[in-house]
Amino acid sequence: MEELIMKANSIEDKRQNWKVKHNLVDILVIVMLSVLTGHNDFEEMVIFAEARLKVLRKYIKLENAIPHKDTIKRVIAIINPNELNLVFYSWLASIIHKKNHVFLDQINKIIAFDGKTICGSDDIYIIMHSIY
């Protein structure tokens, strides 16, 4: 988890500081873990985080509780998708590589993190089940 947090910290936060209520890393960790466990809808991401609040608080701050689904949606919309993909895939590759020696190019074929699946505009998508 520490590696995910470290990688998520590299993503530029383009929000206006005076409007920020939730830490960007908190939101990104919730999103990435949610997607990994098949929760691809913003409302499902909130439900996922609420159900795992105690565990999440061991790793991320969540100073203002779980962000609302609309907050998560707005934040994801302003993040550079290439930046998010790089963080997500490199973190996932490091986990899988440690266990199965799978490389990054194979992971890119499995998970779409460009919002099409989340928004429901993708015809066919694969829901990856929890790896832990």
Protein Blocks (a to p, Z undefined) as FASTA:
>chain_A
ZZmmmmmmmpccfbdfklpmbdfklmmmmmmmmmmnopabfklmmmmmmmmmmmmmmmmn
olnopadfklmmmmmmmpcfklmmmmmmmmmmmmmmmmnopafklmmmmpccehmmmnop
afbdcddddfZZ
